[in-house]
C-alpha cells in the first residue's frame, strides 16, 4: 500500500513537510502541493487504494473546483500557482478485521 501511495504523491508533485506515526496503525503526512495538481492527487490516492471518508472526498472535490476556477482566471491574467497544504491521516486495520485503509484528508489553500 505505502509504495503505491508514495508513487501517487510523487506523481502529483507533493513535497513532504512532516510525517509522523501515532501508535502502531496510524500514519499522518503533511505535505504541500500546487493547486493545479489537485486532480492528480485525488486520482492517485483513489488509484493507490486509499479508502477516503465522505469528508475527505468533499475536501478534495473542493480543491479540484478551486483549481478549475483559478485555472480559468489564470487564462485571463498572469497568476502564479497557489500552494496548498494537505494533511493525510491514514488508519491501517488488520486484514482479519477488514480490508483497506481508511484515510482522512484536510486541506487548506
C-alpha positions in Angstrom: 0.0 0.0 0.0 2.6 2.5 1.0 4.7 2.2 -2.2 1.6 3.0 -4.3 0.8 5.9 -2.0 4.4 7.3 -2.4 4.1 7.0 -6.2 0.8 8.9 -6.2 2.3 11.7 -4.0 5.4 11.9 -6.2 3.4 11.9 -9.4 1.3 14.9 -8.2 4.4 16.9 -7.3 3.9 16.8 -3.5 6.7 17.8 -1.2 6.7 16.3 2.3 6.6 18.7 5.2 6.1 16.2 8.0 5.5 12.5 8.6 4.6 11.1 12.0 3.3 7.8 13.3 0.6 7.7 16.0 0.6 4.3 17.5 1.0 1.1 15.5 -1.7 1.7 13.0 -1.9 5.4 12.3 0.3 7.5 9.9 -0.1 11.2 9.4 1.5 13.0 6.5 1.7 16.7 6.0 2.7 17.9 2.5 2.3 20.9 0.2 1.1 20.7 -3.4 0.5 23.2 -6.1 -3.3 23.7 -6.6 -3.2 22.7 -10.3 -2.2 19.2 -9.2 -5.2 18.6 -7.0 -6.9 16.3 -9.5 -3.8 14.2 -10.0 -3.5 13.9 -6.2 -7.2 12.8 -5.9 -6.9 10.3 -8.7 -3.6 9.0 -7.4 -5.0 8.4 -3.9 -8.0 6.6 -5.3 -5.8 4.5 -7.6 -3.5 3.6 -4.7 -6.4 2.0 -2.9 -6.9 4.6 -0.2 -10.5 4.5 1.2 -11.5 8.0 2.0 -14.2 9.3 4.2 -17.0 11.4 2.9 -15.4 14.5 4.4 -12.1 13.7 2.6 -13.9 13.4 -0.7 -15.5 16.8 -0.1 -12.2 18.4 0.8 -10.5 17.0 -2.4 -13.5 17.9 -4.5 -13.4 21.4 -3.1 -9.7 21.7 -4.1 -10.5 20.5 -7.6 -13.2 23.1 -8.0 -11.0 25.8 -6.7 -8.3 24.7 -9.1 -10.7 24.9 -12.0 -11.8 28.4 -11.1 -8.2 29.5 -10.7 -7.2 27.9 -14.0 -9.9 29.9 -15.8 -8.7 33.2 -14.1 -5.1 32.4 -14.9 -6.0 32.4 -18.6 -7.1 36.0 -18.2 -4.2 37.2 -16.0 -0.8 36.0 -15.2 -1.4 34.5 -11.7 1.3 32.5 -10.0 0.3 28.9 -9.0 -1.1 28.6 -5.5 0.4 26.1 -3.0 -2.0 24.1 -0.8 -1.2 22.4 2.5 -2.7 19.0 2.9 -2.8 16.7 5.9 -3.4 13.0 5.2 -4.1 10.8 8.2 -4.2 7.0 7.5 -5.5 4.3 9.8 -4.5 0.8 8.9 -6.6 -2.1 10.1 -5.8 -5.8 10.5 -6.5 -8.0 7.4 -8.8 -10.2 9.5 -10.9 -7.3 10.7 -11.4 -5.5 7.4 -9.6 -5.0 4.1 -8.5 -1.5 3.2 -7.0 1.7 4.7 -9.2 4.5 6.0 -7.9 8.0 5.4 -9.0 11.4 6.3 -7.8 14.4 4.3 -7.7 18.0 5.4 -6.6 20.7 3.0 -6.2 24.5 3.2 -5.3 27.0 0.5 
